[in-house]
Structure formats: structure tokens, C-alpha cells
Amino acid sequence: MKLARKVAIITGAGSGMGRATALLFAKEGAKVVVADCDRKSGEETVDLIEEESGEAAFVAVDVSKAVDVERMVKTVLDSHGTLDILVSNAGIYAQGDVVETTEEVWHRILGVNLTGVFLCSKYCVPAMIKRGGGAIVNVASEAGLVGIENQVSYNVSKSGVIALTKSMALDFAPHNIRVNCLCPGRTLTPLVEKVIVDSEDPERMRRALGEDRPLKRMGKPEEIAAGILFLVSDECTYATGSVLVVDGGYTAQ
Ligand SMILES: NC(=O)c1ccc[n+]([C@@H]2O[C@H](COP(=O)([O-])OP(=O)(O)OC[C@H]3O[C@@H](n4cnc5c(N)ncnc54)[C@H](O)[C@@H]3O)[C@@H](O)[C@H]2O)c1
């Protein structure tokens, strides 16, 4: 077991790659904190973990709100006494160029995708310093590495997550906290399913979304979870400030 008895918070663990990561971490022996703003899906993830005899608990949080994040960390410390791993995965998506994007959408996307990662680290790092170290993985995107048209607020939020990761890696290396980033490419999760269903021609869109990359398919949430597990595990103890790209070759083109 790679994460035996480790206490791990995973944000956005009610769905998609967050859920896949929660299931994998639990299988590897972690005590998983399923942190999500959607209680129903978060509790479903906990049920799935418990069905496999894993250990998990749900904590409701909107990662864009400091009071929520502070309360989440307090809840975890009250029940477990420590915190070993943080995976900042919660994220939302919006389309639009700078002209079309409203200020409200801009602030909402930046608020969840970037400020949310900042806040989770802000309140988790002191507990990690106290225990003498820890591992953080921030989930960014291929969209943080290259320009992708018509999703400007999302792209900017994910570039920010990469910069935040590198800054934090430098600041907290003296405290033995490794901070890395995983950039998934397009992965078939409910987030992408919504884009497909909302499009004019969903079947055409489904095919097109996989065809723009060398491996000619979308990723599976489990393939992203495997990368996140590697980054937090003791097989990866020399990596900090790194960006692991898992995108079917999209950004290599
Ligand atoms: N799916 C992709 O193709 C893809 C590609 C690159 C990066 N990503 C990133 O990966 C991460 C996970 O994406 P996914 O596809 O699994 O998404 P998803 O929509 O399936 O799951 C996201 C989860 O985050 C939760 N969430 C949303 N806002 C929240 C908030 N404010 N506070 C707490 N929880 C919140 C949702 O309730 C949901 O359970 C996101 O950061 C996303 O931007 C996804």
C-alpha cells in the first residue's frame, strides 16, 4: 500500500478525476477526505470507497470561500489530528473570448480554479509544516500550457495554477513539503460530457474531442488519478515544482 494511513484531502472528489483519485488513494490505504460543494455526489464517492472497505469522509466546501476552506481544514484536523496530502482538483469550465466573457464569469472561474487552489494551500500548509512535511498536487490543465481558443478565463486560471505551484514549491521546500502540478489533457468526465451534450451536434463533438491529439482519444479519469498518486507517493520524493503532463500528446504537437 503506497499511502497507508496517510490523511489526504481531495477537492472536487465528488466527480470525474477527483472521484477516481479518491477511489485509488483509498485502495492504497489512505484516509480520504472527499471535499466537494456537491453533497450528494461527494457522499456517493464515500459510499463507493466504503463498499470496497476503504476509509473516507465527506466534507462540504466551496473552495472559493476562505471561511469554508478554513472550516474544512479544522474539521480534518479535529478528526484525524494531522494532514499529509492535499490534492487541489476542484475546477469549473467556461467558454468565451475576452469580449464575450462577463466579469461575473471571469471572477467565478478565477475564484474557483485559482483562488480555490490558493486558499486550500493557505490553510493546509501550516498543518503540514507542523508535522514536518507533506505533498500537494494541484490539478491544472493542458490549457495552462498552450493557448486554446475561446476559453480565456479557464486558460488563465490554469496558467496561474502552474505559477502558483512553482512559487509554493520554492517557499515550502525548506519545510519538506513537495508541491507539484498535474496537467491533464481532455478527459471524459462529467465536465466534458456537459460540453458534448450542450453542443449542436453531440456525436460529432464526441468524436472530435479525441481526434485532436496523437493518441486519438480522450483520457480516462483513472489515467489522471494514476499520475496524481505517483506525484504524492514515496516513489516521487525528488520532484517538487514539477509539471506532469498527461494529455495524450496534445502539447507535444
Ligand atoms: N476533464 C477534462 O478534460 C479536464 C482537462 C484538464 C483539466 N481538468 C481539470 O481537472 C479537474 C477535475 O475536472 P473533472 O473533469 O473531473 O470535473 P468534474 O466536473 O467531473 O468534477 C469537478 C468536481 O469539482 C466540484 N466543484 C466544483 N466547484 C467547486 C467548488 N467551488 N468547491 C468545491 N468543489 C467544487 C464539483 O462539484 C465536481 O464534483 C478540474 O480542475 C478541471 O479543470 C479537466
The ligand as an ORCA input file, in Angstrom:
! r2SCAN-3c Opt
* xyz 0 1
  N     -11.991     16.789    -17.869
  C     -11.039     17.368    -18.566
  O     -10.937     17.203    -19.789
  C     -10.024     18.230    -17.879
  C      -8.867     18.565    -18.587
  C      -7.903     19.328    -17.953
  C      -8.072     19.730    -16.646
  N      -9.223     19.384    -15.980
  C      -9.332     19.820    -14.594
  O      -9.430     18.690    -13.760
  C     -10.194     18.992    -12.591
  C     -11.314     17.985    -12.437
  O     -12.123     18.044    -13.587
  P     -13.264     16.983    -13.931
  O     -13.289     16.890    -15.409
  O     -13.080     15.747    -13.111
  O     -14.550     17.817    -13.455
  P     -15.978     17.381    -12.872
  O     -16.903     18.487    -13.236
  O     -16.326     15.989    -13.278
  O     -15.720     17.385    -11.294
  C     -15.402     18.577    -10.629
  C     -15.832     18.453     -9.182
  O     -15.483     19.678     -8.517
  C     -16.567     20.084     -7.719
  N     -16.527     21.535     -7.570
  C     -16.801     22.473     -8.500
  N     -16.694     23.697     -7.962
  C     -16.357     23.531     -6.672
  C     -16.112     24.414     -5.591
  N     -16.222     25.738     -5.739
  N     -15.768     23.899     -4.389
  C     -15.673     22.565     -4.224
  N     -15.909     21.667     -5.195
  C     -16.239     22.156     -6.413
  C     -17.816     19.619     -8.479
  O     -18.946     19.525     -7.609
  C     -17.348     18.275     -9.004
  O     -17.611     17.242     -8.077
  C     -10.670     20.439    -12.787
  O      -9.798     21.307    -12.098
  C     -10.569     20.639    -14.284
  O     -10.417     21.983    -14.625
  C     -10.196     18.647    -16.560
*
